[in-house]
Structure formats: C-alpha cells, structure tokens
Amino acid sequence: MRKLFTIGFLAALGLAGSVQAALQDGTYEVSAKGNNGPVVFSVEIQGQAIKSIKVVRGEETPGLGVEAIAMISKEIIARQTTAIDAVSGATNSSRAVTAAVEAALQKAGGTAADLKKTHQTDAALPTNNSTDVLVVGAGGAGMGAAIAAKEAGAKVLLIEKLPLVGGTTLLASTAFNAGGSKVQMSSAKPYTAADYYAKLEKGARGQELANVKQLADLSGPTADWLIGMGADLSRVINGSQHTPKDGGALGTSLVPVMKARVDALGIETRTDTKATDLIVGTDGRVSGVRVTTPKGSYEIHAKAVILATGGFASNPDLVKRFSPQWAGYPSTASVGATGDGIIMAEKAGAALSQMDLTGPQTVAYDTGHGAVSLTNVRYNGAILVNQEGKRFANELGQTAALASAITKQTGGVAYLIFDQKAVDHASLMQAYKARGYFVEAPNLTDLAAKLGINPQALGATVTQWHTVYDTKQDPVFGRKDSIFTRIDTAPYYGQKISPASQTTYGGVMRDAKSRALRADGSVIPGLYVAGETASQFGAGVTIAVVLGRLAGTEAAKEVEAK
C-alpha cells in the first residue's frame, strides 16, 4: 500500500518519469555509421555511468574524425550525457560516438536519462593574454608560422576557431608542390625552383609575379624544412609533387608532424577561439585581436599578428561575391575556410587583390554526406570522360580550365575511369576503394552500364588511351604526367564527379616579408598574412606552409628589433 501511495504521490507531482532505470553493468560492443564507414565501439557501463568508450574498428580520418571521436568520448564521460555538440568539420564522426553510446545504453536496459548526472564547473577565461607573435588560424599556414616564429626566438600564441587544428591542409589528398628540394635535386632529372616557377607562371595571369617567384624560390627549402621535422615527402611525381612514400593522403601525414613540432616547442594552442576583430591603435598599428569562445569573449595583445585563417571557399556569400563562377557548387575546403582573416584585414584598411582567381577542386565526389576530393585518383592514372564516353581535356591541365571544361559537359559532370593497376599505385586509392567511393565492374562494358555512360564510346576511348600509354604521347590533349596505367587490368573502376570550390588565391595584398599592404602600397604595421589569407597564386598546401614560414620568420625579426 505504501509503495502504491509513493508512486501515486510522485505521479501527482509529475515526477514518476524521473525515476532512473538501473542500467546493467557491462561492456557493450556496438556499431555506428561514421564519415568513412561503420565504426565499432566498445562502451563500458558501470554504476549508472559511462566509464570508457573505445574504438574497436574504424576508418575515420586521422587528425579529424579520429580526434573528433576522442573529444566527444571524453566529453560524454566527463558530463555523463550524449547531448554533446558535434565537432565542426567532423559531424559524422561526432554523431557516430553519441549514436554508439545510445545504442549501448539501450542494450544496458535504459537511455541517457538514466545516467548519473555530474556537476561541471565552467573553466575561467585565460588570463595570460599577451604575447610577441599571435597567429590566428592553426592550419598548415598557421602552424608553419607559429613554428617558424618560435624557432626564431619569439614568444608565440596560436589560436584556432575550430575545435581541431589542421584546417584545409588536413584535407589535402595529393602533394606538396615545390622546386629545388634536396629530394628533387638528388634525382636523376633534377627539378629546380626555376622549373617550378615556369609551371606556376602559366596560370598566374601575369599578376604579382614577384610573389609567385618568391613562392617558387622558397618552396624547395620549405619542403626540406618539413622533412627535417619528420614529414614523409620522399616520393616525387610529375616533377614538382612531393607525396608520402606509400602514396597516402598528404594532409593526414603532414598535419600530425606539424602539430607534434608545435607541441615540442611548447607553443600554447587555444582551440574554439574565434578572432572577430583586429585591435588597431590610433597610429594604425595592429596590436592584437578580439576573440570569442564558448566561455566568453576577451582580447589578446601582441607585438605582431599573423592572419592565417585560410580562404573563403566554404563561405557561399563570399564565393558568390568574388568568384560567382563557382557559386552553388559544394566545397571541399575546411568548414573553417570562411574568409575571416580577409574580412578583418579589409576592415583594418588592407587592400584585397585577385579575389576572382581560384583553384577549384576539379574532381569532387558527393558521398551523400559531403563532397570529397578525388584528386589522388586523377594523379594516379585515371582518365576523365563525359557522359558520351569521350575524353574532353587534359586531366592534368590547369585546374580552373579543367573545372570549367567539366561544367560544359552534359549535366556539368564527368567520370573518372581507371583500373586495378591504378588502385595498386597508392595506399589512398586503396582506402578510397574500401570506403566505397568507387563503382567497380569486371569489364568496361559493365562499368559503363553502372555509370550510365555510352559503352561503345568508352571502349573506343580506352583503346585510344592504350596508344597514349604505349607511346607516352597525347597528341589530342597534350597530357604528359601521371601516365601510370594502360587501363587494361581488371577489375575496372569509375565514379561521377563535378567541380567544387576549394582553393581561393585572392586575398590581402602582401609584400616580400608577408606584411599586409594598403591600396597605396604602404605597410599596415604589426599585421602579417599567410596562406590563402594572402593574395598568392600557387598550390594550396605550398601557399600555406611557405607563406606561414615566411610570415613567422619575419614577424619574429620585427619583434626582436623592437
């Protein structure tokens, strides 16, 4: 009778539903969908609490999905709830953790509502908010700048608006382009900085060529600098392209090496810290930034500020404003590439230049939960055909021109066609196959049927390619590079692709020291720009690290001279 009365009394108060179910202690193996496929977790529940979350199997992206899973797992255990915000840029990996924990709780006989609640004390805002060199953005450019400034003797603070470092550099699938590196110069056919400049000059439209030449001249020493940190850039293809030895993704190889160097140098790194405005004195000198964080807003003061926040490929409004030819296309850049540094610098009086000059991703594949670059496929022997089954351009031609050519094909799309020999050529190709990015068939006829392209024309096109492969001559389209496979080794593979917004070359005008300039050519004191925040034609990761290293070195010199 007393028990019934108690339940009735609680029900009258509306509290009966708050009685916690007893979760069954145990370790539960559950699977959830991640960004690159299923992820199997082991979730330990003990005493009404999540005690541990471990990944048993999974293929999430190192530096992004892997770190996101670790971060979300730590938050769930600390707060004993699955109501955790996803990590920006790694939404699918983040959701995989919460979905797995909820599935484990269900197996244990309850839900997240049955977990013991914990009291979390909000951490205070940082109090040490002055430094010699402040680097805004922790991608390849920002980490490069921070490392160089610290190596030059400056006190450095590195901030990043996303929860994770790496930026668009982390997503790079192909190569660090350079000329004159020790690896290149020791090869049977040396490739010099002059060779690389000649390659860049073709796409630079004759603008800011002094900066293009400086990029080429510094690219080889910067490749050596990265290799000295432990980066694997030992495999050189097509003259200029440094890749990991196994042909894996550049970004997931390079970013951990740079982050390890940042940590080894003791550089303080603050994530979830978004710069909103530059602090500019009455004398026009930049002396810091205002930032916002989940804990509140504050100011950081510095003797020199380096803006390394990336380009604007993931900001649809800026893409529409500055490069409308790619408006409406997806982005394969970091979600953080929204032009923050460019806009902040413009407000402080900096001049913008070449804002319409872009390097779109030519071969983006829509996975259904975001676009991914298949450039690695293009550089490992594939050809491109249209829906009619015919080649229409040099697959290794200038990026913007190739992307434009694709938009003119039926449906504005094209198809990568390759074979098993191409897949065997690089570990990233094998990873892409495992993730289900490729359509596979035992012969070209069946592949054409699966892709919805003309089978007779595709067969004739591949036969023509056999001659290109055998002679290493492509009289129709002029392709000279990445002729690695005859496309005659079953099984055969393909995928429908389209262009995407990726690299933006336009940005803040800079001088030879990477200092931000006004329209009249005068320097904005205390302000440096690096990576895609600067106006600079080149290749994305090369722009990032070369200009980051340059800006960090020059900013440290300025600080020391004061």
Salt bridges, closest charged atoms under 4 A:
GLU75 OE1 - ARG79 NH1 3.43
ASP132 OD1 - LYS303 NZ 3.32
GLU151 OE2 - ARG261 NH2 3.00
ASP217 OD2 - LYS213 NZ 2.85
ASP263 OD1 - LYS259 NZ 2.84
GLU268 OE2 - ARG270 NE 2.75
GLU299 OE2 - ARG290 NE 3.37
GLU299 OE1 - HIS301 NE2 3.14
ASP340 OD2 - LYS161 NZ 2.85
ASP340 OD2 - LYS274 NZ 2.84
GLU346 OE2 - ARG321 NH2 3.81
ASP356 OD1 - ARG205 NH2 3.20
GLU395 OE1 - ARG391 NH2 2.84
GLU395 OE1 - ARG479 NH1 3.11
ASP470 OD1 - ARG486 NE 2.97
ASP474 OD2 - ARG391 NH2 3.01
ASP488 OD2 - ARG486 NH1 3.20
ASP511 OD2 - ARG515 NE 2.71
GLU554 OE2 - LYS557 NZ 3.65
GLU558 OE2 - ARG285 NH2 2.53
